[in-house]
Amino acid sequence: MTKRSEAVQAITDRIAASASAINETRQIPQDLIDAMTAQGLFRLLVPASVGGGEIDFLEYLTITQAIATVDASAGWCFNQNNVLGTMANLMPESLAQEIWSDPNAILSNGPPQHAAVTPVDGGYQLTGRWNFSSGSRHATWVVAVARIEDAKTLSMLVPAADVTFIDTWQVNGLRGTGSFSFEVTDLFVPSGRSFIEGELHREAGPLYLIPRSLAFAAGFASVALGVARRGLDTAVEIARGKTPQEQVLLRDQRATQREVGQAEALWGSSHAYLIEKVTALWQGACDNGALTIEERIGLRLASTHAIRKSADVVDMAYAICGATSIFESSPIQRVFQDAHAITQQIQGRMEQYETAGQFLLGLEPQGRLF
């Protein structure tokens, strides 16, 4: 076992022990965050040139799934915060060094509800609000984006202490992500803490050929698969010991046996399809220094499919467990809520199938997340 795998095992054990607290308090305990940052687990995709891990993408997804299997919210934040680390490739090196010279640096972001940016001497004056900022309660920086002239995207890095977080995260699934909103009013952002997306690509490594949307997609698909794995394993454990009223042990019922077999096949096929497409894309990045549209669309389709089918697996597990599934005290209840929260995020929307279908039919793909 490598040093990193040992660190991941130790962290997943601690996360599993804190899973109830993560759900109840709607945040990952700070001691867990500190332990993860101490092991560099929030900078795995940050370029090595600024002190990051820059690890193999397949290894990264394996870690993501392992964390999500013990806690969906921890897995979600892990992926969200790590993928944002790839932005170091897009910003001036001086800014990347400023951020990641701090070993505790963690980024969060969110789509803007509204954002107004005015150029001023030495930078920008910023007013706006951004929503769904996963990991906001442990982030040290937020990424505030705004549209400027010619529809360009201006990304501004703002210390988390300089924004106001708003607790809008009253939800049933992925509660522990603490995906709050944040806002600023007439905040000055120095020009050295901003950059226009797409104008600079500093790193030559294969990680930085992967569009951020696809890195998010594969990561969140791995989170979904981890949640489904937990759900199915939980259902099997319950079936081995539960006897419904006036019936035989759940394990001994043919309907249960059939459902478990079908759910396992569905999980395994979805997982294998994702790994197949991730491997093809990663090999293309490593061997050719470029990605084909076939590789990008393939990963787009496999990621969405893994998210959707993982929810189906959890639905099967939920049904297997019977009436006790509806109680908050049931371990399958939280898995059910988490799995369906994931399907509502943009990476799991059904329209992603349309993008892949358009390409396969010889049409111009209309989606933007590939």
Secondary structure, DSSP 8 states (H G I E B T S, - for coil): --HHHHHHHHHHHHHHHTHHHHHHHTS--HHHHHHHHHTTTT-TTS-GGGT-----HHHHHHHHHHHHHH-HHHHHHHHHHHHGGGGGGTS-HHHHHHHHTSTT--EEE--EEEEEEEEETTEEEEEEEEEEETTTTT-SEEEEEEE-GGG-EEEEEEEGGGSEEE-----SSSGGG--EEEEEEEEEEEGGGEEETTS-----SGGGGS-HHHHHHHHHHHHHHHHHHHHHHHHHHHHTT---TTS--GGG-HHHHHHHHHHHHHHHHHHHHHHHHHHHHHHHHHHHSS--HHHHHHHHHHHHHHHHHHHHHHHHHHHHTGGGGGSTTSHHHHHHHHHHHHHTSGGG-THHHHHHHHHHTTS----S--
